[in-house]
Amino acid sequence: MDSRLISKKKYFCSRNINRPFVIKDVHRAQNIIDELTQFTIDHKAQYSMPGGNEVDYSVLHLTNDQLTEISHFNHLKFEYL
């Protein structure tokens, strides 16, 4: 351990990178998941976390029009590179 890092930030983010939109409210997250089920899933997988927890994830490629159909996302601005 480097003594210069005690009580200091241990990681740095790249500049101009979009940060993830994190949803911490379980009920809101479930409502969004329910709304996303109307769209086609492009990829679905499951993996095991250390400690035995299982994580399911899905990848969907949606257009801006499709995103605005989801009431929880209609206030967000999405940009494509």
Buried (B, 14 or more C-beta within 10 A) or exposed (E): EEEEEEEEEEEEEEEEEEEEEEBEEEEEEEBBEEBBEEBEEEEEEEEEEEEEEEEEEEEBEBEEEBBBEBEBBEEEEEEEE
